[in-house]
Amino acid sequence: MHRLAVAQTHRGGGLGESVLDWARSQATAGSIPLLRLDCATENRALRSYYEQRGFRHVRDATVISPDGARELPSSLYEAELPRL
């Protein structure tokens, strides 16, 4: 999962959590053992949001933008999914 964002006008309505729940159910139904996502390392609020929803911080990494012009410090997360 990459670039989960909710417009300011819709914050607090549970939309982000609904998207994460949907992704979890799709991955679980497909027998995928892990759901992985990333976010900007400096975005403490988003990191906390993911951790509160059961994602574990795996490591930090530097990602190069597709055009090679920027280095993006990223934090990588994963959540284990139940096996059906």
C-alpha positions as CSV (number, residue, x, y, z in Angstrom):
1,M,0.0,0.0,0.0
2,H,1.4,3.4,-0.9
3,R,0.1,6.9,-0.4
4,L,-3.0,6.4,1.8
5,A,-4.3,9.9,2.4
6,V,-7.7,11.4,3.4
7,A,-8.7,14.9,2.5
8,Q,-8.9,17.3,5.5
9,T,-12.6,17.6,5.0
10,H,-13.1,13.9,5.6
11,R,-10.7,13.3,8.4
12,G,-12.0,11.5,11.4
13,G,-14.7,9.7,9.6
14,G,-13.1,6.3,9.5
15,L,-12.3,6.3,5.8
16,G,-8.6,5.4,6.2
17,E,-9.5,2.6,8.6
18,S,-12.1,1.3,6.1
19,V,-9.5,1.2,3.3
20,L,-7.0,-0.7,5.6
21,D,-9.8,-3.1,6.6
22,W,-10.6,-3.7,2.9
23,A,-6.9,-4.3,2.1
24,R,-6.6,-6.7,5.0
25,S,-9.7,-8.7,3.9
26,Q,-8.6,-8.8,0.2
27,A,-5.1,-10.0,1.2
28,T,-6.5,-12.6,3.7
29,A,-8.9,-13.9,1.1
30,G,-6.0,-14.3,-1.3
31,S,-4.0,-16.2,1.3
32,I,-1.4,-13.4,1.4
33,P,0.4,-13.7,4.8
34,L,1.5,-10.0,5.2
35,L,0.1,-6.6,4.4
36,R,2.9,-4.1,3.9
37,L,3.0,-0.3,3.6
38,D,5.3,2.6,3.8
39,C,5.2,6.2,4.8
40,A,7.5,9.2,5.1
41,T,9.8,8.7,8.0
42,E,9.2,12.2,9.4
43,N,5.4,11.8,9.4
44,R,5.1,10.8,13.1
45,A,1.3,11.1,13.1
46,L,0.9,8.6,10.2
47,R,3.4,6.3,11.7
48,S,1.5,6.3,15.0
49,Y,-1.8,5.8,13.1
50,Y,-0.4,2.6,11.4
51,E,1.1,1.3,14.7
52,Q,-2.2,1.8,16.5
53,R,-3.8,-0.4,13.8
54,G,-1.5,-3.3,14.3
55,F,1.3,-2.6,11.8
56,R,4.8,-3.3,13.0
57,H,7.7,-1.0,12.1
58,V,10.2,-3.2,10.1
59,R,12.9,-0.7,9.2
60,D,13.7,2.6,7.7
61,A,14.9,2.8,4.1
62,T,15.8,5.5,1.6
63,V,13.7,5.3,-1.6
64,I,14.8,7.0,-4.8
65,S,12.0,8.8,-6.7
66,P,11.1,7.3,-10.1
67,D,12.9,10.2,-11.9
68,G,16.0,9.7,-9.7
69,A,15.9,13.3,-8.6
70,R,15.0,12.8,-4.9
71,E,15.8,10.5,-2.0
72,L,12.8,9.8,0.2
73,P,13.4,8.6,3.8
74,S,10.7,6.0,4.3
75,S,9.5,3.8,7.1
76,L,8.4,0.3,6.2
77,Y,5.6,-1.4,8.1
78,E,3.9,-4.8,7.9
79,A,1.0,-6.6,9.6
80,E,0.6,-10.4,9.8
81,L,-2.7,-11.6,8.5
82,P,-4.8,-14.5,9.7
83,R,-4.7,-17.7,7.7
84,L,-8.0,-19.1,6.5
